[in-house]
């Protein structure tokens, strides 16, 4: 049997992870089986085990890839020439982006992983790594807003960045419970709270 080219191997790996993400979000991490992932991916068990030892390896890979992607999205938003554009991009990407079924699928899994990480050291490290990366990315935005006199000088940038992350985590959990939440209204309220209009 001919060996896969690196490009084909990478594509097959992503196919497995996408199938795993679908199954974990739909069935639950514990309830989903390797056979479910086999059926969803259309690949054989041998092909799947050629890339991953089991579900934990898959979910760790999914989380690591998502954290890296989200860091890139934050950096792109924060590269805007002014704070208003940066904040608009962050809200559009991370809050209004939750209207996308594919994003909701990931966030449903993320909620499960948060609970699982409380008793799973590897998942806990990955979760904390994602939060730490986001704090590192967002803190300079807070500092910039302080330098422009928009936010109080005594505000701790890293604490403020943590609050911003907690908002995304909180609405992700609420959306997993209740898919009818109006994300446009939520985003509008968030913008006003972040940068209230002058009275």
Protein Blocks (a to p, Z undefined) as FASTA:
>chain_A
ZZddfklmmmmmmmmmmmmmmmmmmnopklpcfklmmmmnopafklmmmmpgblmlmmmm
mmmmmmmmmmmmmmmmmmpmbfklmmmmmmmmmmmmmmpmklmmmmmmmmmmmmmmmmmm
klmmmmmmmmmmmmmmmmmmmmmmmmnopacfklcfklmmmmmmmmmmmmmmmmmmmmmb
cfklmmmmmmmmmmccdZZ
